[in-house]
Amino acid sequence: AAQARVFPSNAKASSSLPPTDQFTYGPSNLSDNDLSTAWNEGASGDGVGEWLSFSFNQPVRLSRIDIANGYQRDQKRYLGNGRVRGLRIEYSNGDMQEIQLYDDMGYQEVQPAVPSDVGISSVRMTILSVYPGESWEDAALSEIRFIGER
């Protein structure tokens, strides 16, 4: 079957920065196909322990996850905000993995720790460590693409 982008039916975050007149920072920005929008966690501190959770309205067999680290609207915001270094990914079937993201703009491919024939109904990602921002404490992610089949 064809592998395609699968959009979550719901995205939640432990915290998000409040919106401004110009920009929003909620978890829906991770699935809008736009690298110039981002989720920025809004907790005090550097973002370690903050989490995202994505659910699918029917089980998905994941072949890959693409993650765009940091706030990729421009170089100043990318370096200014924290980026995610260590990330724990937990799947609804009980599988779990801990990955390290590169401190780079663009997309990074993650190989899911789930057998390709197992349907997943939700994914939870928790920040374990960060690359500190030069100007702001908030850690950011710009896009998360789930690739697979329903």
C-alpha positions as CSV (number, residue, x, y, z in Angstrom):
1,A,0.0,0.0,0.0
2,A,1.1,3.5,-0.6
3,Q,2.9,5.4,2.1
4,A,1.4,8.9,2.6
5,R,1.3,11.6,5.2
6,V,-1.2,10.8,7.9
7,F,-2.6,13.8,9.8
8,P,-3.5,13.4,13.4
9,S,-7.1,14.0,14.3
10,N,-6.1,15.6,17.6
11,A,-2.9,17.2,18.9
12,K,-2.4,18.2,22.6
13,A,0.5,19.8,24.4
14,S,1.4,20.1,28.0
15,S,1.9,23.9,27.4
16,S,2.1,26.4,24.6
17,L,3.1,30.0,24.4
18,P,0.0,32.3,24.3
19,P,-0.8,33.7,20.9
20,T,0.3,37.2,19.9
21,D,-1.5,39.5,17.4
22,Q,0.7,38.0,14.7
23,F,1.5,34.4,15.6
24,T,0.1,31.4,17.3
25,Y,2.2,28.7,19.0
26,G,-0.2,25.8,19.6
27,P,0.4,22.1,18.6
28,S,-1.8,22.4,15.6
29,N,1.1,24.3,13.9
30,L,3.0,21.0,13.8
31,S,0.6,19.6,11.2
32,D,-0.1,22.6,9.0
33,N,2.6,21.9,6.4
34,D,4.2,25.2,7.1
35,L,7.8,25.4,8.4
36,S,7.3,29.1,9.3
37,T,4.8,28.2,12.1
38,A,5.8,26.4,15.3
39,W,4.7,24.9,18.5
40,N,6.6,26.7,21.4
41,E,6.2,25.2,24.8
42,G,5.1,27.8,27.4
43,A,6.3,26.4,30.7
44,S,8.9,28.1,32.8
45,G,12.4,26.8,32.3
46,D,14.0,25.2,29.2
47,G,11.1,22.9,28.2
48,V,12.5,19.6,29.5
49,G,9.6,17.4,30.6
50,E,7.1,19.2,28.3
51,W,5.1,16.8,26.0
52,L,3.0,16.5,22.9
53,S,0.4,13.9,22.2
54,F,-1.1,13.0,18.8
55,S,-4.1,10.8,18.2
56,F,-5.4,9.2,15.0
57,N,-9.1,8.5,14.4
58,Q,-8.2,5.1,13.0
59,P,-5.0,3.0,13.6
60,V,-2.0,3.9,11.5
61,R,0.9,1.7,10.5
62,L,3.8,4.1,10.7
63,S,6.8,3.8,8.4
64,R,8.5,7.1,9.4
65,I,8.2,10.3,11.3
66,D,9.8,13.5,10.0
67,I,10.6,16.2,12.6
68,A,11.5,19.8,11.8
69,N,13.3,21.0,14.9
70,G,13.2,24.5,16.4
71,Y,11.3,27.5,15.1
72,Q,12.2,27.6,11.4
73,R,10.6,30.8,10.4
74,D,14.1,32.3,10.1
75,Q,17.6,31.9,11.3
76,K,17.2,34.4,14.1
77,R,14.2,32.7,15.6
78,Y,15.7,29.3,15.0
79,L,18.8,30.1,17.1
80,G,16.9,32.4,19.4
81,N,14.5,29.7,20.7
82,G,15.5,26.4,22.3
83,R,15.6,23.3,20.0
84,V,14.8,19.8,21.1
85,R,17.9,17.5,21.6
86,G,16.6,14.4,23.4
87,L,13.1,13.2,22.7
88,R,11.2,10.2,24.1
89,I,8.5,8.8,21.8
90,E,5.9,6.5,23.3
91,Y,3.4,4.6,21.1
92,S,-0.1,3.4,22.0
93,N,1.0,-0.3,21.6
94,G,3.5,0.2,24.5
95,D,6.7,0.5,22.3
96,M,9.0,3.4,23.3
97,Q,12.2,4.9,21.9
98,E,14.5,7.7,22.9
99,I,16.1,9.6,20.0
100,Q,18.5,12.5,19.7
101,L,17.7,15.2,17.1
102,Y,20.4,17.2,15.3
103,D,20.5,21.0,15.8
104,D,19.7,21.6,12.1
105,M,17.0,23.3,10.1
106,G,15.0,21.2,7.7
107,Y,13.5,17.8,8.3
108,Q,15.0,14.8,10.2
109,E,13.8,11.3,9.6
110,V,12.9,9.1,12.6
111,Q,12.4,5.3,12.2
112,P,9.5,4.4,14.5
113,A,10.2,1.7,17.1
114,V,7.0,-0.1,16.2
115,P,6.7,-3.1,13.9
116,S,5.4,-2.0,10.5
117,D,2.3,-4.2,10.7
118,V,1.1,-2.8,14.1
119,G,-1.5,-0.1,14.0
120,I,-0.9,2.9,16.3
121,S,-3.8,5.1,17.6
122,S,-1.6,7.6,19.4
123,V,1.9,8.9,19.9
124,R,3.3,10.9,22.8
125,M,6.6,12.8,22.6
126,T,8.4,14.2,25.7
127,I,11.3,16.5,25.7
128,L,14.3,15.0,27.5
129,S,16.9,17.7,26.8
130,V,17.3,20.8,24.7
131,Y,19.8,22.9,22.8
132,P,19.4,26.3,24.6
133,G,18.1,29.3,22.7
134,E,20.2,32.5,22.5
135,S,17.3,34.8,23.2
136,W,14.3,32.9,24.6
137,E,13.9,29.9,26.9
138,D,11.0,28.3,25.0
139,A,11.8,25.1,23.1
140,A,10.2,24.9,19.7
141,L,9.3,22.4,16.9
142,S,8.1,23.5,13.5
143,E,6.5,20.4,11.9
144,I,6.0,16.7,12.7
145,R,5.0,14.6,9.7
146,F,3.6,11.1,10.3
147,I,4.2,8.9,7.2
148,G,2.4,5.5,6.9
149,E,-0.9,3.9,5.9
150,R,-4.3,3.5,7.5
